[in-house]
Amino acid sequence: MAEERVATAILAAGSMMQTHGDFDVALTKYRVVACAVPESPPLWNNIGMCFFGKKKYVAAISCLKRANYLAPFDWKILYNLGLVHLTMQQYASAFHFLSAAINFQPKMGELYMLLAVALTNLEDIENAKRAYAEAVHLDKCNPLVNLNYAVLLYNQGEKKNALAQYQEMEKKVSLLKDNSSLEFDSEMVEMAQKLGAALQVGEALVWTKPVKDPKSKHQTTSTSKPASFQQPLGSNQALGQAMSSAAAYRTLPSGAGGTSQFTKPPSLPLEPEPAVESSPTETSEQIREK
């Protein structure tokens, strides 16, 4: 028991280092933990996301699949698997894991956004729109959801609806800028500016300078298919939040309810939660019903 408590403390320390991008130092800590508790799902989840942060995606998937084998109902691990596959442009695999994550965490808007990105790249535009609509409904704070949705709508020729989503995004950005000193990801700013110009919303954009997206944990590569009669905006990169499980903490990851905060960029360790054993249902059916 004493050994396990020490391992838990070391895992938590490694998690904090991982949060600050010190992946090699965190991995050194995790090697120590692996000797004491080799079958720990949070450990393999965190190791996987360290490799993700180092852009070693095959190793990341290998570790995450081991974590998934040990804890098949942990939605954070499923989320991370979806995120890594999305980053590798393996959209069918990403859809599989994100769908499973939604079955266990159906109120997280960002999951639906990432699912929509996968569906868009699988050329299932109607279900992608349904997933985005659900993401917008669940997540009232993250402007990235509206931006990705607006890009899809614009590339499908639905300029009026794209403009509505763009304006919603601007409202969220203004609120965030008024209530905090958050910075926005430069890639997000650039895409928003391109979309604003394409929609001819004028120069009165809420963006002043490229800043880093504050609490929007991650970014995911989303390429929306263009309508035949207009110039597509190209790929919109918005990284999804990497969910690592940090032992010894209990707080829910920011954004986990799809409402409040975002968090910093890729590979943020998150605290473990008791596994939610809700019975899985078909995600695409859920989307159709919404």
C-alpha positions as YAML, in Angstrom:
chain: A
units: angstrom
residues:
- id: 1
  name: MET
  ca: [0.00, 0.00, 0.00]
- id: 2
  name: ALA
  ca: [2.79, 2.41, 0.89]
- id: 3
  name: GLU
  ca: [4.44, 1.68, -2.45]
- id: 4
  name: GLU
  ca: [1.19, 2.41, -4.28]
- id: 5
  name: ARG
  ca: [0.76, 5.71, -2.44]
- id: 6
  name: VAL
  ca: [4.27, 6.76, -3.42]
- id: 7
  name: ALA
  ca: [3.56, 5.74, -7.02]
- id: 8
  name: THR
  ca: [0.38, 7.82, -6.99]
- id: 9
  name: ALA
  ca: [2.29, 10.85, -5.75]
- id: 10
  name: ILE
  ca: [4.96, 10.41, -8.43]
- id: 11
  name: LEU
  ca: [2.25, 10.02, -11.08]
- id: 12
  name: ALA
  ca: [0.70, 13.29, -9.94]
- id: 13
  name: ALA
  ca: [4.10, 15.03, -10.08]
- id: 14
  name: GLY
  ca: [4.71, 13.68, -13.57]
- id: 15
  name: SER
  ca: [1.27, 14.88, -14.58]
- id: 16
  name: MET
  ca: [2.10, 18.43, -13.51]
- id: 17
  name: MET
  ca: [5.33, 18.35, -15.51]
- id: 18
  name: GLN
  ca: [3.39, 17.05, -18.50]
- id: 19
  name: THR
  ca: [0.96, 19.94, -18.16]
- id: 20
  name: HIS
  ca: [3.85, 22.35, -18.61]
- id: 21
  name: GLY
  ca: [5.19, 20.51, -21.64]
- id: 22
  name: ASP
  ca: [8.11, 18.76, -19.91]
- id: 23
  name: PHE
  ca: [7.34, 15.45, -21.59]
- id: 24
  name: ASP
  ca: [10.76, 13.83, -21.20]
- id: 25
  name: VAL
  ca: [10.93, 14.62, -17.48]
- id: 26
  name: ALA
  ca: [7.36, 13.35, -17.04]
- id: 27
  name: LEU
  ca: [8.22, 10.11, -18.86]
- id: 28
  name: THR
  ca: [11.15, 9.61, -16.49]
- id: 29
  name: LYS
  ca: [8.72, 9.85, -13.55]
- id: 30
  name: TYR
  ca: [6.26, 7.49, -15.22]
- id: 31
  name: ARG
  ca: [8.97, 4.83, -15.65]
- id: 32
  name: VAL
  ca: [9.32, 4.76, -11.87]
- id: 33
  name: VAL
  ca: [5.54, 4.42, -11.46]
- id: 34
  name: ALA
  ca: [5.41, 1.60, -14.04]
- id: 35
  name: CYS
  ca: [7.64, -0.53, -11.81]
- id: 36
  name: ALA
  ca: [5.19, -0.22, -8.89]
- id: 37
  name: VAL
  ca: [1.81, -0.23, -10.68]
- id: 38
  name: PRO
  ca: [2.30, -1.53, -14.24]
- id: 39
  name: GLU
  ca: [-1.44, -2.05, -14.79]
- id: 40
  name: SER
  ca: [-2.53, 1.54, -14.07]
- id: 41
  name: PRO
  ca: [-4.85, 3.00, -16.76]
- id: 42
  name: PRO
  ca: [-4.05, 6.66, -15.83]
- id: 43
  name: LEU
  ca: [-0.34, 5.86, -16.11]
- id: 44
  name: TRP
  ca: [-0.60, 4.48, -19.65]
- id: 45
  name: ASN
  ca: [-2.98, 7.25, -20.62]
- id: 46
  name: ASN
  ca: [-0.47, 9.87, -19.48]
- id: 47
  name: ILE
  ca: [2.45, 8.09, -21.14]
- id: 48
  name: GLY
  ca: [0.44, 7.99, -24.36]
- id: 49
  name: MET
  ca: [-0.27, 11.71, -24.22]
- id: 50
  name: CYS
  ca: [3.40, 12.45, -23.52]
- id: 51
  name: PHE
  ca: [4.22, 10.69, -26.78]
- id: 52
  name: PHE
  ca: [1.41, 12.64, -28.43]
- id: 53
  name: GLY
  ca: [3.00, 15.88, -27.20]
- id: 54
  name: LYS
  ca: [6.33, 14.69, -28.67]
- id: 55
  name: LYS
  ca: [4.52, 13.95, -31.97]
- id: 56
  name: LYS
  ca: [5.26, 10.22, -31.68]
- id: 57
  name: TYR
  ca: [1.76, 9.20, -32.66]
- id: 58
  name: VAL
  ca: [2.25, 5.45, -33.18]
- id: 59
  name: ALA
  ca: [3.74, 5.10, -29.70]
- id: 60
  name: ALA
  ca: [0.92, 7.27, -28.33]
- id: 61
  name: ILE
  ca: [-1.74, 4.99, -29.83]
- id: 62
  name: SER
  ca: [0.01, 1.88, -28.53]
- id: 63
  name: CYS
  ca: [0.06, 3.22, -24.95]
- id: 64
  name: LEU
  ca: [-3.49, 4.56, -25.14]
- id: 65
  name: LYS
  ca: [-4.79, 1.21, -26.40]
- id: 66
  name: ARG
  ca: [-3.18, -0.48, -23.42]
- id: 67
  name: ALA
  ca: [-4.90, 2.07, -21.16]
- id: 68
  name: ASN
  ca: [-8.17, 1.39, -22.97]
- id: 69
  name: TYR
  ca: [-7.74, -2.37, -22.48]
- id: 70
  name: LEU
  ca: [-7.28, -1.79, -18.73]
- id: 71
  name: ALA
  ca: [-10.17, 0.72, -18.45]
- id: 72
  name: PRO
  ca: [-12.59, 0.28, -21.37]
- id: 73
  name: PHE
  ca: [-15.19, 2.64, -19.88]
- id: 74
  name: ASP
  ca: [-12.88, 5.62, -19.27]
- id: 75
  name: TRP
  ca: [-14.14, 8.31, -21.64]
- id: 76
  name: LYS
  ca: [-10.95, 10.38, -21.35]
- id: 77
  name: ILE
  ca: [-8.88, 7.54, -22.80]
- id: 78
  name: LEU
  ca: [-11.39, 7.10, -25.63]
- id: 79
  name: TYR
  ca: [-11.30, 10.85, -26.22]
- id: 80
  name: ASN
  ca: [-7.51, 10.80, -26.45]
- id: 81
  name: LEU
  ca: [-7.56, 7.87, -28.88]
- id: 82
  name: GLY
  ca: [-10.02, 9.78, -31.05]
- id: 83
  name: LEU
  ca: [-7.86, 12.90, -30.88]
- id: 84
  name: VAL
  ca: [-4.65, 11.10, -31.87]
- id: 85
  name: HIS
  ca: [-6.33, 9.28, -34.77]
- id: 86
  name: LEU
  ca: [-7.83, 12.59, -35.90]
- id: 87
  name: THR
  ca: [-4.39, 14.19, -35.82]
- id: 88
  name: MET
  ca: [-3.08, 11.30, -37.94]
- id: 89
  name: GLN
  ca: [-5.98, 11.81, -40.37]
- id: 90
  name: GLN
  ca: [-7.31, 8.32, -39.62]
- id: 91
  name: TYR
  ca: [-10.89, 9.53, -39.61]
- id: 92
  name: ALA
  ca: [-12.75, 6.21, -39.42]
- id: 93
  name: SER
  ca: [-10.77, 5.18, -36.33]
- id: 94
  name: ALA
  ca: [-11.26, 8.64, -34.84]
- id: 95
  name: PHE
  ca: [-15.02, 8.33, -35.39]
- id: 96
  name: HIS
  ca: [-15.04, 4.95, -33.64]
- id: 97
  name: PHE
  ca: [-13.32, 6.18, -30.48]
- id: 98
  name: LEU
  ca: [-15.09, 9.55, -30.32]
- id: 99
  name: SER
  ca: [-18.46, 7.81, -30.69]
- id: 100
  name: ALA
  ca: [-17.58, 5.52, -27.81]
- id: 101
  name: ALA
  ca: [-16.49, 8.50, -25.69]
- id: 102
  name: ILE
  ca: [-19.80, 10.25, -26.37]
- id: 103
  name: ASN
  ca: [-21.68, 7.20, -25.14]
- id: 104
  name: PHE
  ca: [-20.07, 7.67, -21.72]
- id: 105
  name: GLN
  ca: [-19.86, 11.49, -21.72]
- id: 106
  name: PRO
  ca: [-22.87, 12.67, -23.76]
- id: 107
  name: LYS
  ca: [-22.89, 16.24, -22.42]
- id: 108
  name: MET
  ca: [-19.44, 17.35, -23.58]
- id: 109
  name: GLY
  ca: [-19.78, 19.67, -26.56]
- id: 110
  name: GLU
  ca: [-16.17, 19.37, -27.67]
- id: 111
  name: LEU
  ca: [-16.57, 15.64, -28.26]
- id: 112
  name: TYR
  ca: [-19.35, 16.38, -30.74]
- id: 113
  name: MET
  ca: [-17.17, 19.00, -32.43]
- id: 114
  name: LEU
  ca: [-14.33, 16.51, -32.92]
- id: 115
  name: LEU
  ca: [-16.83, 13.90, -34.10]
- id: 116
  name: ALA
  ca: [-18.11, 16.44, -36.64]
- id: 117
  name: VAL
  ca: [-14.56, 16.98, -37.91]
- id: 118
  name: ALA
  ca: [-14.19, 13.23, -38.43]
- id: 119
  name: LEU
  ca: [-17.58, 13.00, -40.16]
- id: 120
  name: THR
  ca: [-16.72, 15.94, -42.43]
- id: 121
  name: ASN
  ca: [-13.58, 14.19, -43.58]
- id: 122
  name: LEU
  ca: [-15.56, 10.98, -44.08]
- id: 123
  name: GLU
  ca: [-17.84, 13.05, -46.36]
- id: 124
  name: ASP
  ca: [-20.90, 12.52, -44.17]
- id: 125
  name: ILE
  ca: [-21.88, 16.18, -44.24]
- id: 126
  name: GLU
  ca: [-25.43, 15.83, -42.89]
- id: 127
  name: ASN
  ca: [-24.34, 13.98, -39.76]
- id: 128
  name: ALA
  ca: [-21.42, 16.39, -39.39]
- id: 129
  name: LYS
  ca: [-23.94, 19.26, -39.29]
- id: 130
  name: ARG
  ca: [-26.01, 17.42, -36.68]
- id: 131
  name: ALA
  ca: [-22.92, 16.84, -34.57]
- id: 132
  name: TYR
  ca: [-21.95, 20.52, -34.82]
- id: 133
  name: ALA
  ca: [-25.49, 21.57, -33.90]
- id: 134
  name: GLU
  ca: [-25.30, 19.40, -30.78]
- id: 135
  name: ALA
  ca: [-21.84, 20.79, -29.95]
- id: 136
  name: VAL
  ca: [-23.15, 24.36, -30.20]
- id: 137
  name: HIS
  ca: [-26.12, 23.44, -28.01]
- id: 138
  name: LEU
  ca: [-23.92, 21.91, -25.29]
- id: 139
  name: ASP
  ca: [-20.92, 24.24, -25.33]
- id: 140
  name: LYS
  ca: [-21.84, 27.87, -24.66]
- id: 141
  name: CYS
  ca: [-18.28, 29.17, -24.19]
- id: 142
  name: ASN
  ca: [-15.85, 27.72, -26.74]
- id: 143
  name: PRO
  ca: [-15.69, 29.91, -29.90]
- id: 144
  name: LEU
  ca: [-13.82, 27.15, -31.71]
- id: 145
  name: VAL
  ca: [-17.03, 25.12, -32.00]
- id: 146
  name: ASN
  ca: [-18.80, 27.94, -33.86]
- id: 147
  name: LEU
  ca: [-15.75, 28.65, -36.01]
- id: 148
  name: ASN
  ca: [-15.42, 25.05, -37.20]
- id: 149
  name: TYR
  ca: [-19.17, 24.88, -37.82]
- id: 150
  name: ALA
  ca: [-19.07, 28.15, -39.77]
- id: 151
  name: VAL
  ca: [-16.23, 26.87, -41.96]
- id: 152
  name: LEU
  ca: [-18.21, 23.73, -42.81]
- id: 153
  name: LEU
  ca: [-21.34, 25.74, -43.63]
- id: 154
  name: TYR
  ca: [-19.40, 28.22, -45.76]
- id: 155
  name: ASN
  ca: [-17.71, 25.44, -47.71]
- id: 156
  name: GLN
  ca: [-21.15, 23.94, -48.33]
- id: 157
  name: GLY
  ca: [-22.42, 27.23, -49.76]
- id: 158
  name: GLU
  ca: [-24.63, 28.08, -46.75]
- id: 159
  name: LYS
  ca: [-23.32, 31.61, -46.26]
- id: 160
  name: LYS
  ca: [-26.27, 32.88, -44.23]
- id: 161
  name: ASN
  ca: [-25.96, 30.11, -41.65]
- id: 162
  name: ALA
  ca: [-22.18, 30.42, -41.70]
- id: 163
  name: LEU
  ca: [-22.51, 34.12, -40.90]
- id: 164
  name: ALA
  ca: [-24.81, 33.33, -37.96]
- id: 165
  name: GLN
  ca: [-22.21, 30.94, -36.51]
- id: 166
  name: TYR
  ca: [-19.44, 33.45, -37.16]
- id: 167
  name: GLN
  ca: [-21.33, 36.12, -35.24]
- id: 168
  name: GLU
  ca: [-21.91, 33.70, -32.35]
- id: 169
  name: MET
  ca: [-18.19, 33.00, -32.32]
- id: 170
  name: GLU
  ca: [-17.46, 36.74, -32.14]
- id: 171
  name: LYS
  ca: [-19.82, 37.13, -29.17]
- id: 172
  name: LYS
  ca: [-18.02, 34.36, -27.29]
- id: 173
  name: VAL
  ca: [-14.62, 35.86, -28.10]
- id: 174
  name: SER
  ca: [-15.73, 39.30, -26.88]
- id: 175
  name: LEU
  ca: [-17.03, 37.80, -23.65]
- id: 176
  name: LEU
  ca: [-13.79, 35.94, -23.07]
- id: 177
  name: LYS
  ca: [-11.71, 39.04, -23.74]
- id: 178
  name: ASP
  ca: [-13.84, 41.12, -21.37]
- id: 179
  name: ASN
  ca: [-13.78, 38.61, -18.54]
- id: 180
  name: SER
  ca: [-10.21, 37.38, -18.66]
- id: 181
  name: SER
  ca: [-6.77, 38.01, -20.07]
- id: 182
  name: LEU
  ca: [-6.93, 34.97, -22.29]
- id: 183
  name: GLU
  ca: [-4.92, 34.73, -25.45]
- id: 184
  name: PHE
  ca: [-6.17, 33.12, -28.62]
- id: 185
  name: ASP
  ca: [-4.39, 30.61, -30.79]
- id: 186
  name: SER
  ca: [-2.85, 32.35, -33.81]
- id: 187
  name: GLU
  ca: [-4.13, 29.64, -36.15]
- id: 188
  name: MET
  ca: [-7.67, 30.12, -34.89]
- id: 189
  name: VAL
  ca: [-7.33, 33.89, -35.36]
- id: 190
  name: GLU
  ca: [-6.03, 33.47, -38.91]
- id: 191
  name: MET
  ca: [-8.88, 31.15, -39.89]
- id: 192
  name: ALA
  ca: [-11.44, 33.50, -38.33]
- id: 193
  name: GLN
  ca: [-9.98, 36.41, -40.30]
- id: 194
  name: LYS
  ca: [-10.11, 34.43, -43.55]
- id: 195
  name: LEU
  ca: [-13.69, 33.43, -42.89]
- id: 196
  name: GLY
  ca: [-14.63, 37.00, -41.95]
- id: 197
  name: ALA
  ca: [-13.20, 38.27, -45.22]
- id: 198
  name: ALA
  ca: [-14.98, 35.54, -47.20]
- id: 199
  name: LEU
  ca: [-18.28, 36.41, -45.51]
- id: 200
  name: GLN
  ca: [-17.60, 40.12, -46.09]
- id: 201
  name: VAL
  ca: [-18.21, 41.12, -42.49]
- id: 202
  name: GLY
  ca: [-15.90, 44.11, -42.85]
- id: 203
  name: GLU
  ca: [-12.91, 45.17, -40.82]
- id: 204
  name: ALA
  ca: [-14.66, 45.40, -37.45]
- id: 205
  name: LEU
  ca: [-13.40, 42.02, -36.34]
- id: 206
  name: VAL
  ca: [-13.02, 41.24, -32.68]
- id: 207
  name: TRP
  ca: [-9.50, 40.01, -33.32]
- id: 208
  name: THR
  ca: [-6.80, 42.56, -32.72]
- id: 209
  name: LYS
  ca: [-3.61, 40.55, -32.81]
- id: 210
  name: PRO
  ca: [-2.76, 36.88, -33.08]
- id: 211
  name: VAL
  ca: [-2.83, 35.55, -29.59]
- id: 212
  name: LYS
  ca: [-2.87, 32.06, -28.27]
- id: 213
  name: ASP
  ca: [-6.13, 30.37, -27.59]
- id: 214
  name: PRO
  ca: [-6.42, 30.38, -23.84]
- id: 215
  name: LYS
  ca: [-8.60, 27.78, -22.56]
- id: 216
  name: SER
  ca: [-9.30, 25.92, -25.62]
- id: 217
  name: LYS
  ca: [-7.29, 22.94, -24.80]
- id: 218
  name: HIS
  ca: [-6.46, 21.50, -28.12]
- id: 219
  name: GLN
  ca: [-6.77, 21.66, -31.75]
- id: 220
  name: THR
  ca: [-7.96, 19.12, -34.28]
- id: 221
  name: THR
  ca: [-7.36, 19.09, -37.96]
- id: 222
  name: SER
  ca: [-10.62, 19.72, -39.76]
- id: 223
  name: THR
  ca: [-10.88, 19.91, -43.50]
- id: 224
  name: SER
  ca: [-14.33, 20.80, -44.69]
- id: 225
  name: LYS
  ca: [-15.40, 19.89, -48.20]
- id: 226
  name: PRO
  ca: [-16.04, 22.87, -50.50]
- id: 227
  name: ALA
  ca: [-19.12, 23.62, -52.51]
- id: 228
  name: SER
  ca: [-18.39, 23.44, -56.20]
- id: 229
  name: PHE
  ca: [-19.12, 27.10, -56.95]
- id: 230
  name: GLN
  ca: [-16.91, 28.84, -54.42]
- id: 231
  name: GLN
  ca: [-13.38, 28.95, -53.17]
- id: 232
  name: PRO
  ca: [-13.00, 26.69, -50.12]
- id: 233
  name: LEU
  ca: [-11.31, 28.05, -47.05]
- id: 234
  name: GLY
  ca: [-9.01, 25.09, -46.80]
- id: 235
  name: SER
  ca: [-8.18, 23.19, -43.66]
- id: 236
  name: ASN
  ca: [-9.17, 24.62, -40.35]
- id: 237
  name: GLN
  ca: [-6.80, 23.41, -37.66]
- id: 238
  name: ALA
  ca: [-8.10, 23.47, -34.15]
- id: 239
  name: LEU
  ca: [-6.48, 21.16, -31.71]
- id: 240
  name: GLY
  ca: [-8.60, 19.16, -29.38]
- id: 241
  name: GLN
  ca: [-7.84, 19.00, -25.73]
- id: 242
  name: ALA
  ca: [-5.66, 16.14, -24.69]
- id: 243
  name: MET
  ca: [-7.10, 14.42, -21.67]
- id: 244
  name: SER
  ca: [-4.48, 12.86, -19.48]
- id: 245
  name: SER
  ca: [-5.46, 11.38, -16.17]
- id: 246
  name: ALA
  ca: [-3.53, 12.74, -13.24]
- id: 247
  name: ALA
  ca: [-3.74, 10.57, -10.18]
- id: 248
  name: ALA
  ca: [-4.36, 12.09, -6.78]
- id: 249
  name: TYR
  ca: [-6.58, 14.84, -8.11]
- id: 250
  name: ARG
  ca: [-10.32, 14.92, -8.26]
- id: 251
  name: THR
  ca: [-11.30, 18.04, -10.15]
- id: 252
  name: LEU
  ca: [-13.12, 17.63, -13.41]
- id: 253
  name: PRO
  ca: [-11.12, 18.77, -16.42]
- id: 254
  name: SER
  ca: [-12.08, 22.18, -17.60]
- id: 255
  name: GLY
  ca: [-14.54, 21.93, -20.42]
- id: 256
  name: ALA
  ca: [-15.55, 18.43, -19.41]
- id: 257
  name: GLY
  ca: [-19.14, 19.46, -19.02]
- id: 258
  name: GLY
  ca: [-19.02, 21.30, -22.30]
- id: 259
  name: THR
  ca: [-19.80, 24.58, -20.62]
- id: 260
  name: SER
  ca: [-17.23, 26.44, -18.66]
- id: 261
  name: GLN
  ca: [-13.56, 26.97, -19.27]
- id: 262
  name: PHE
  ca: [-11.16, 25.87, -21.90]
- id: 263
  name: THR
  ca: [-7.57, 25.13, -21.05]
- id: 264
  name: LYS
  ca: [-4.12, 25.40, -22.47]
- id: 265
  name: PRO
  ca: [-2.84, 23.80, -25.67]
- id: 266
  name: PRO
  ca: [-2.23, 20.12, -26.42]
- id: 267
  name: SER
  ca: [-1.44, 17.36, -23.96]
- id: 268
  name: LEU
  ca: [-2.91, 18.57, -20.73]
- id: 269
  name: PRO
  ca: [-3.10, 15.95, -18.00]
- id: 270
  name: LEU
  ca: [-6.50, 15.65, -16.46]
- id: 271
  name: GLU
  ca: [-7.66, 14.18, -13.25]
- id: 272
  name: PRO
  ca: [-9.22, 10.72, -13.10]
- id: 273
  name: GLU
  ca: [-12.90, 10.34, -12.52]
- id: 274
  name: PRO
  ca: [-14.85, 7.26, -11.47]
- id: 275
  name: ALA
  ca: [-15.71, 5.33, -14.59]
- id: 276
  name: VAL
  ca: [-19.20, 6.10, -15.81]
- id: 277
  name: GLU
  ca: [-20.88, 2.90, -16.80]
- id: 278
  name: SER
  ca: [-23.71, 4.14, -18.92]
- id: 279
  name: SER
  ca: [-24.77, 1.73, -21.61]
- id: 280
  name: PRO
  ca: [-23.40, 2.60, -25.02]
- id: 281
  name: THR
  ca: [-25.79, 3.64, -27.77]
- id: 282
  name: GLU
  ca: [-25.14, 4.42, -31.39]
- id: 283
  name: THR
  ca: [-23.77, 7.92, -31.60]
- id: 284
  name: SER
  ca: [-25.05, 8.59, -35.07]
- id: 285
  name: GLU
  ca: [-28.52, 7.66, -33.86]
- id: 286
  name: GLN
  ca: [-28.14, 10.10, -30.96]
- id: 287
  name: ILE
  ca: [-27.23, 12.83, -33.40]
- id: 288
  name: ARG
  ca: [-30.22, 12.09, -35.62]
- id: 289
  name: GLU
  ca: [-32.57, 12.25, -32.66]
- id: 290
  name: LYS
  ca: [-31.29, 15.67, -31.48]
...
